[in-house]
């Protein structure tokens, strides 16, 4: 594969991504926020995080050591989020703890 082909693919993918994300900003820029959009913006992140936690916990054997690590990582993530109020930082800390615990 040559470099020109890769550059063309990257440019086309970038333009396609930009073209699909630009219209909402252009169409809704002059309007006031719709209550439905405010609801979605407010409640979607907690719903997604809840689904991810349930998905993560569904396959965990809590009687094994891995279950202890998963429970400890979840507790650390929750505690860190309550302390710092930063979802990304909390997820990174909990994930890092879990990965280190599993590797040790």
C-alpha positions in Angstrom: 0.0 0.0 0.0 1.4 3.4 -0.9 1.3 6.6 1.1 -0.8 8.5 -1.4 -3.6 6.0 -1.1 -3.5 6.2 2.8 -3.5 10.0 2.7 -6.5 10.0 0.3 -8.4 7.5 2.5 -7.7 9.6 5.7 -8.8 12.8 4.0 -12.0 11.3 2.7 -12.8 9.8 6.1 -12.1 13.1 7.8 -14.4 15.0 5.4 -17.2 12.4 5.8 -16.9 12.7 9.6 -16.9 16.4 9.4 -19.9 16.5 7.0 -22.0 14.3 9.3 -21.2 16.3 12.4 -21.6 19.8 11.1 -25.3 20.0 10.1 -26.7 19.8 13.7 -24.6 22.7 14.7 -25.6 24.7 11.7 -29.3 23.8 11.9 -29.7 24.3 15.7 -27.4 27.2 16.3 -30.0 30.0 16.2 -32.7 28.3 18.2 -33.3 28.0 21.9 -32.7 24.6 23.3 -35.6 22.2 23.0 -36.6 20.5 26.3 -36.2 17.1 24.8 -32.6 17.9 23.8 -31.9 19.2 27.3 -33.3 16.0 28.8 -31.1 13.8 26.5 -28.0 15.9 27.3 -28.7 15.6 31.0 -29.5 12.0 31.3 -27.7 10.2 28.5 -24.2 10.0 30.2 -25.5 8.4 33.5 -27.6 6.0 31.5 -24.6 5.0 29.3 -22.4 4.6 32.4 -25.1 2.4 34.1 -25.3 0.2 31.0 -21.5 -0.2 30.9 -21.3 -1.1 34.6 -24.1 -3.7 34.2 -22.3 -5.1 31.2 -19.0 -5.2 33.0 -20.5 -7.0 36.1 -22.6 -9.6 34.2 -19.7 -11.9 33.5 -17.8 -11.5 36.8 -17.5 -14.4 39.1 -17.6 -12.7 42.5 -16.3 -15.8 44.3 -13.0 -15.7 42.4 -10.2 -13.3 42.9 -11.1 -11.5 39.7 -14.5 -10.7 41.2 -12.8 -9.0 44.2 -10.7 -6.9 41.8 -13.8 -5.9 39.8 -15.7 -5.0 43.0 -12.7 -3.0 44.3 -12.2 -1.2 41.0 -15.9 -0.3 40.9 -15.8 1.0 44.5 -12.7 3.0 43.8 -14.3 4.5 40.6 -17.4 5.5 42.6 -15.4 6.9 45.5 -13.1 8.8 43.2 -16.1 10.2 41.2 -17.8 11.4 44.4 -14.6 13.0 45.5 -13.5 14.7 42.2 -16.8 14.8 40.2 -14.9 14.0 37.0 -16.2 11.0 35.1 -13.2 10.6 32.7 -10.7 10.8 35.6 -12.8 8.4 37.7 -13.0 5.8 34.9 -9.3 6.1 34.2 -8.4 5.5 37.9 -10.8 2.6 38.3 -9.6 1.0 35.0 -6.0 1.5 35.9 -6.5 -0.1 39.3 -8.3 -3.1 37.8 -5.6 -3.6 35.1 -2.8 -3.4 37.7 -4.6 -5.8 40.1 -5.2 -8.4 37.4 -1.6 -8.2 36.1 -0.1 -8.6 39.6 
